Structure formats: C-alpha cells, structure tokens
Amino acid sequence: MALALYSPDGGFFSSDVVRSTHRGDFLTSPEVSPWFGRTLARPVAAVQRTLGGPFTLVEAGAGSGSLLRPLLGALERRPDEVLAVEVSPAARDALHDVADRVLEAIPEDRTVEGVVVANELVDNLPVSIVVSVSGRWEERWVGLDGRRLELVSAPARPDVEVWADRFGGSPADGVIVEVQLAAGRWLEHALRFVERGAVIVFDYGGTTEELQPRRSTGTLRTYRSHHLGPDPLLEPGATDITVDVNFTALADVAAGAGASVEIHRQDEYLGANGLRDRLADLRRRELDLARSGDEWQRLAVRSELRDAETIMHPRGLGDFRVLVATKGGNSL
C-alpha cells in the first residue's frame, strides 16, 4: 500500500496530477464547498484566542489548498505560521501561495502551540490485513504468482495481533480487519508536535462497534475517476487505496498521549460551529432573490447552498467522523 500510493517511482500520489479535484479521482468536503474551511475557522480561532501567544496552523494532507484558503480567509487574525504538509509534488506546487512553508511531513525536531487539521488523510495510511481463522488472526501479505500479485496467508506479527485483539471487534471466522498501526503512529507524532492546542481529524469510518457490520468483506477498496476502482492488486499505482478509519483506536492513541478526546459526526460538528446558521442565511437569501426576480444571483446562491448542504448530508459526508484531541487546555 505504501509503495502503490507514495513511491516516487509510480506511486498514485507521486504523479503530476492533483487527485482531489473535479478532474481528478475524488472530491473531499473542502472541494465540495468552501463552507467546510470557513466553518472550521471557528474552532481554530477559539484555540488561537485561548493560547494567546504565537500560533501555528498546520494542514496535513493539504492537497490543492481547498481547505486552507477559505479557513484562513475566515480567520480574523492570520496565524503567525501556516504550514501545509503534502506528499504529492503536484499538490505541493499549488500550496506555496497560501502557506508560509510547504513540507512533506510534520517536523520531528520542534514543538508548537496551535492546531493541526487533517481531512481524509489517515484513511490512506498503509494498513495490515488480518482474517480470523479458527479463533486466531492470520495476516494477508502480498505475494507473487508468476507475474500476478496475490494475497497469501502468514502468521500475524505480534504488534498486528495486539491491535486486532483490541480493536478488531468480535473475531468470528472470516472476519476481515484492517490493522491501522500507521494511523496511530501519525497521530502520536502530530500530538508530540502540538505542545498545546489541538489535532482535528476528519475521515470516514467509525468506532470499533460501528465498523463491526463491515467486517465480513472488509473495508479496503480503491477509487479512480470518482468511482470505485478495481482490486488493489490489479493496477498498483493507478488507483487510490483506502479503508474505513477506526476512531476507537485513534481515540486510544490520543488519550495515551495525554490529550482530551472527543468524537463527533461531521454534520453535528459543523452544525455546532455555525454551519446550520449559515445554511439558514443562504435559504433566506435565496428566497429574497426569488422575490426580487434576480434569477441569476438566485441560482448562484442556490448552488452555494446545495454544496454546503452536501457536506452536512446525514447519509453522505455528514456521516464522517471528527476526532478532536486537545492538549493543554479545555476541549474545543
């Protein structure tokens, strides 16, 4: 998975294409509506006011900057430092006009006071796959049969087995679990980097209990050109590879790092931070424009409203999860 997504020699995110665009392979909430970034400005500003001193804002997996630009535009005071973290060379080129520095990883050699935001990042971090067989976990590794890649059985490594026992749910025969050690390591690193402040993670997935019904087939899948793609072993490097994120495991990592932790649904989190009020404002504005006969402007407002409603849809993007891990202060 790491090679297929991130290898400089043919990795999916290492090409000259920005993947998270209408012309690319998938859209995330910030590409759907700028109100995602504008709404996130409220909790970011709350941390900024609480900390009071020099403030650093980091977006990890910043893509084209579709989140960072409206977020910064909605803040009353620009952070003292804005970092964009992105592995895609094509995406990094699009970020220099919005960030003070564009990096390939969160720095290892310093700490900051501020906020790290990650939207649909951890679902792309490499996983191990285990299957429950007669009450034991077996890994599935990638092997080679002639010129064809295939999954082969292997004994579960100790750290993989421990994670599966804790977060894999009920191990009935045939249950498939994506072991997300890399996601935990990423969050640990982000929380070491933030001495005081918050790490806010948006992604699809759920708690261990919520993921249990999806274990009969597992959640590993590919995307290409805005549609589900082929088996990940058929065209490595040519598709996105992703899994549903286990937020129970991430919350455990955050608590172990000394952070206070909250998990929300995306629609509830955005609504609590003002987006429901903005939707109401847009609906009133559309009605006023309809009454005035300004049809072109009404259609523009209607399009803006429809996009903002999409990121709140309870059976779509609104059903994503938000993990807020706060260090050194009250939770957001």
C-alpha positions as CSV (number, residue, x, y, z in Angstrom):
1,M,0.0,0.0,0.0
2,A,2.8,2.4,0.8
3,L,4.6,1.7,-2.5
4,A,1.4,1.8,-4.5
5,L,0.4,5.2,-3.1
6,Y,3.6,7.0,-2.2
7,S,6.6,5.5,-4.1
8,P,8.3,8.3,-6.1
9,D,8.5,5.7,-8.9
10,G,4.9,5.4,-10.0
11,G,3.0,5.9,-6.7
12,F,-0.6,7.2,-7.1
13,F,0.1,10.4,-5.2
14,S,3.6,10.9,-6.7
15,S,2.3,11.7,-10.2
16,D,1.9,15.2,-11.8
17,V,-1.8,15.1,-11.2
18,V,-3.6,16.7,-8.2
19,R,-6.0,13.9,-7.3
20,S,-8.6,15.7,-5.2
21,T,-10.2,17.8,-7.9
22,H,-13.2,17.6,-10.2
23,R,-10.9,16.5,-13.0
24,G,-9.0,14.1,-10.6
25,D,-10.1,11.0,-8.8
26,F,-12.1,12.0,-5.8
27,L,-13.6,15.1,-4.0
28,T,-13.4,15.7,-0.3
29,S,-15.6,18.1,1.7
30,P,-13.3,21.2,1.1
31,E,-13.6,20.7,-2.7
32,V,-17.4,20.3,-2.4
33,S,-17.9,23.6,-0.5
34,P,-15.7,26.4,0.8
35,W,-18.0,26.5,3.8
36,F,-16.1,23.5,5.2
37,G,-13.0,25.6,5.7
38,R,-14.9,28.7,6.7
39,T,-16.7,26.7,9.4
40,L,-13.6,25.2,10.7
41,A,-12.2,28.7,11.3
42,R,-14.4,29.0,14.4
43,P,-12.8,26.2,16.4
44,V,-9.4,27.1,15.2
45,A,-9.9,30.8,16.2
46,A,-11.1,29.6,19.6
47,V,-7.8,27.7,20.2
48,Q,-6.0,30.7,18.9
49,R,-7.6,33.0,21.4
50,T,-7.1,30.6,24.3
51,L,-3.4,30.2,23.6
52,G,-2.8,33.9,23.2
53,G,0.8,33.6,22.0
54,P,2.5,32.7,18.8
55,F,0.1,30.4,16.9
56,T,0.9,27.8,14.2
57,L,-1.7,26.3,11.9
58,V,-0.9,23.1,10.0
59,E,-2.9,21.3,7.5
60,A,-1.7,17.7,6.9
61,G,-2.6,16.3,3.6
62,A,-3.3,19.8,2.3
63,G,-4.0,18.8,-1.3
64,S,-4.8,21.7,-3.5
65,G,-5.4,24.1,-0.6
66,S,-9.2,24.0,-0.9
67,L,-9.5,23.8,2.9
68,L,-6.7,26.1,3.9
69,R,-7.6,29.0,1.7
70,P,-11.2,29.6,3.0
71,L,-10.2,28.7,6.6
72,L,-7.5,31.4,6.5
73,G,-9.9,33.8,4.8
74,A,-12.4,33.4,7.6
75,L,-10.0,34.0,10.5
76,E,-9.8,37.5,11.9
77,R,-6.1,37.1,12.6
78,R,-3.8,35.2,10.4
79,P,-1.7,32.6,12.3
80,D,1.9,33.5,13.0
81,E,2.9,30.5,11.0
82,V,1.0,28.4,8.4
83,L,2.4,25.1,7.3
84,A,1.0,22.9,4.6
85,V,2.1,19.2,4.7
86,E,1.6,17.3,1.4
87,V,3.5,14.4,-0.2
88,S,2.1,14.9,-3.8
89,P,4.6,17.0,-5.8
90,A,1.7,18.4,-8.0
91,A,-0.3,19.4,-4.9
92,R,2.7,21.0,-3.2
93,D,3.1,23.3,-6.2
94,A,-0.4,24.6,-5.6
95,L,0.2,25.4,-2.0
96,H,3.1,27.9,-2.0
97,D,0.8,30.9,-2.4
98,V,-1.3,30.0,0.7
99,A,1.2,28.6,3.2
100,D,4.4,30.0,4.7
101,R,6.1,26.7,4.2
102,V,5.2,23.5,2.3
103,L,6.6,20.3,3.8
104,E,6.4,16.6,3.1
105,A,5.9,15.7,6.8
106,I,5.2,17.3,10.1
107,P,8.6,18.3,11.6
108,E,10.3,16.0,14.0
109,D,12.6,18.5,15.6
110,R,10.3,21.0,17.2
111,T,7.0,21.6,19.0
112,V,4.4,24.3,18.5
113,E,1.3,25.8,20.1
114,G,-1.5,25.7,17.6
115,V,-3.8,23.4,15.6
116,V,-3.1,20.5,13.2
117,V,-6.0,19.7,10.8
118,A,-6.2,16.5,8.7
119,N,-9.1,15.9,6.4
120,E,-9.3,12.4,4.7
121,L,-5.6,11.7,5.4
122,V,-5.5,8.7,7.7
123,D,-7.7,6.5,5.6
124,N,-4.8,6.5,3.1
125,L,-2.1,5.5,5.5
126,P,-0.8,1.9,5.0
127,V,-2.6,-0.9,6.8
128,S,-2.1,-4.6,7.5
129,I,-4.9,-7.0,6.8
130,V,-5.9,-9.8,9.2
131,V,-8.5,-12.5,8.9
132,S,-10.0,-14.5,11.8
133,V,-9.4,-18.2,11.2
134,S,-10.5,-20.7,13.9
135,G,-10.2,-18.1,16.6
136,R,-6.8,-16.8,15.6
137,W,-5.7,-13.9,13.5
138,E,-3.8,-14.6,10.2
139,E,-2.3,-11.9,8.1
140,R,-2.7,-11.5,4.4
141,W,0.6,-10.4,2.7
142,V,1.2,-9.6,-0.9
143,G,2.9,-12.4,-2.8
144,L,3.8,-13.1,-6.4
145,D,2.4,-16.0,-8.5
146,G,4.4,-15.8,-11.7
147,R,3.7,-12.2,-12.9
148,R,0.5,-11.8,-10.9
149,L,0.2,-10.3,-7.4
150,E,-1.9,-12.2,-4.9
151,L,-2.7,-12.3,-1.2
152,V,-1.0,-15.1,0.8
153,S,-1.5,-16.3,4.4
154,A,1.1,-15.6,7.0
155,P,1.2,-15.7,10.9
156,A,0.2,-12.5,12.4
157,R,3.1,-10.4,13.7
158,P,2.9,-9.6,17.4
159,D,2.1,-5.8,17.1
160,V,-0.5,-6.6,14.4
161,E,-2.2,-9.2,16.6
162,V,-2.3,-7.0,19.6
163,W,-4.0,-4.2,17.6
164,A,-6.5,-6.7,16.1
165,D,-7.3,-8.1,19.6
166,R,-8.0,-4.6,21.0
167,F,-9.8,-3.0,18.0
168,G,-10.9,-5.8,15.7
169,G,-14.2,-6.4,17.3
170,S,-15.8,-9.9,17.5
171,P,-13.4,-12.3,15.8
172,A,-15.9,-14.7,14.2
173,D,-14.5,-16.9,11.5
174,G,-13.9,-15.0,8.3
175,V,-13.9,-11.5,9.9
176,I,-11.5,-9.2,8.0
177,V,-9.9,-6.3,9.8
178,E,-7.6,-3.6,8.6
179,V,-4.9,-3.0,11.2
180,Q,-4.2,0.7,11.3
181,L,-0.8,1.0,13.1
182,A,0.5,3.7,10.8
183,A,-2.6,5.9,11.5
184,G,-1.8,5.6,15.2
185,R,1.8,6.5,14.7
186,W,0.9,9.5,12.6
187,L,-1.5,10.8,15.4
188,E,1.2,10.2,18.1
189,H,3.6,12.3,16.0
190,A,1.1,15.1,15.5
191,L,0.4,15.2,19.2
192,R,4.1,15.3,20.1
193,F,4.4,18.3,17.6
194,V,1.5,20.1,19.3
195,E,2.7,21.0,22.8
196,R,-0.5,23.0,23.4
197,G,-3.5,23.2,21.1
198,A,-5.4,20.6,19.2
199,V,-5.3,18.0,16.4
200,I,-8.6,17.7,14.4
201,V,-9.1,14.7,12.2
202,F,-11.9,14.3,9.7
203,D,-12.5,11.0,7.9
204,Y,-14.9,8.2,7.0
205,G,-15.1,5.3,9.4
206,G,-16.4,4.8,12.9
207,T,-15.9,3.2,16.3
208,T,-14.9,-0.4,16.6
209,E,-18.6,-1.3,17.2
210,E,-19.8,0.8,14.3
211,L,-17.3,-1.0,11.9
212,Q,-18.3,-4.5,13.0
213,P,-21.0,-5.0,10.4
214,R,-18.5,-4.2,7.7
215,R,-16.1,-7.0,8.7
216,S,-17.5,-9.8,6.6
217,T,-15.9,-8.3,3.5
218,G,-13.5,-5.7,5.0
219,T,-13.4,-2.1,4.0
220,L,-10.2,-2.0,1.8
221,R,-11.1,-0.5,-1.6
222,T,-9.9,1.6,-4.4
223,Y,-11.1,4.8,-6.2
224,R,-10.4,6.2,-9.6
225,S,-12.1,8.9,-11.6
226,H,-14.7,9.4,-8.8
227,H,-15.8,5.7,-8.9
228,L,-14.9,2.6,-7.0
229,G,-11.9,1.0,-8.7
230,P,-10.6,-2.5,-9.3
231,D,-8.9,-4.9,-6.9
232,P,-5.9,-3.0,-5.4
233,L,-3.5,-5.8,-6.6
234,L,-4.5,-5.4,-10.3
235,E,-3.1,-2.0,-11.0
236,P,-0.9,-0.8,-8.2
237,G,-0.1,2.9,-8.5
238,A,-3.0,3.6,-10.8
239,T,-5.7,3.8,-8.1
240,D,-6.4,5.3,-4.7
241,I,-6.3,2.7,-1.9
242,T,-8.3,3.4,1.3
243,V,-10.0,1.9,4.3
244,D,-12.6,3.0,6.9
245,V,-10.8,4.6,9.8
246,N,-11.1,3.0,13.3
247,F,-11.8,6.0,15.5
248,T,-11.8,3.9,18.7
249,A,-8.1,3.1,18.0
250,L,-7.3,6.7,17.3
251,A,-9.0,7.9,20.4
252,D,-7.0,5.4,22.4
253,V,-3.7,6.8,20.9
254,A,-4.8,10.4,21.7
255,A,-5.7,9.5,25.3
256,G,-2.4,7.7,25.7
257,A,-0.6,10.9,24.6
258,G,-2.3,12.9,27.3
259,A,-4.9,14.6,25.2
260,S,-8.6,15.0,26.0
261,V,-10.6,13.4,23.2
262,E,-14.0,14.0,21.6
263,I,-15.5,12.1,18.6
264,H,-18.4,13.7,16.6
265,R,-20.3,13.2,13.4
266,Q,-19.2,15.7,10.8
267,D,-22.7,17.2,10.4
268,E,-23.0,17.7,14.2
269,Y,-19.6,19.2,14.5
270,L,-20.0,21.6,11.5
271,G,-23.5,22.5,12.7
272,A,-22.4,23.2,16.2
273,N,-19.7,25.5,14.8
274,G,-22.2,27.7,12.9
275,L,-22.9,26.0,9.6
276,R,-26.6,25.3,10.3
277,D,-27.0,29.1,10.8
278,R,-25.2,29.8,7.6
279,L,-27.4,27.4,5.7
280,A,-30.5,29.2,7.1
281,D,-29.0,32.5,6.0
282,L,-28.4,31.2,2.5
283,R,-32.0,29.9,2.3
284,R,-33.4,33.3,3.3
285,R,-31.1,35.0,0.8
286,E,-32.3,32.6,-2.0
287,L,-35.9,33.4,-1.1
288,D,-35.3,37.1,-1.1
289,L,-33.6,36.9,-4.5
290,A,-36.5,34.8,-5.9
291,R,-38.9,37.5,-4.8
292,S,-36.8,40.3,-6.3
293,G,-36.6,38.5,-9.7
294,D,-32.8,38.3,-9.7
295,E,-32.8,34.8,-11.2
296,W,-29.0,34.6,-12.0
297,Q,-28.0,35.6,-8.5
298,R,-30.6,33.3,-7.0
299,L,-29.2,30.4,-9.0
300,A,-25.7,31.2,-7.7
301,V,-26.9,31.3,-4.1
302,R,-28.8,28.1,-4.7
303,S,-25.6,26.3,-6.0
304,E,-23.7,27.6,-2.9
305,L,-26.5,26.3,-0.6
306,R,-26.7,22.9,-2.3
307,D,-22.9,22.4,-2.0
308,A,-22.9,23.4,1.7
309,E,-25.8,21.0,2.4
310,T,-23.9,18.2,0.8
311,I,-21.1,18.3,3.4
312,M,-23.9,18.0,6.1
313,H,-25.9,15.2,4.5
314,P,-26.5,12.6,7.2
315,R,-26.1,9.7,4.8
316,G,-23.1,11.1,3.0
317,L,-20.3,13.4,4.0
318,G,-22.2,14.4,7.2
319,D,-21.8,10.8,8.4
320,F,-18.0,11.2,8.5
321,R,-16.4,11.3,12.0
322,V,-14.4,14.0,13.6
323,L,-11.8,13.4,16.3
324,V,-10.7,16.4,18.3
325,A,-7.7,15.8,20.5
326,T,-6.8,18.7,22.8
327,K,-3.7,19.3,24.8
328,G,-3.0,21.8,27.5
329,G,-6.5,23.3,27.7
330,N,-10.2,22.8,27.6
331,S,-11.6,20.7,24.7
332,L,-12.9,22.6,21.7
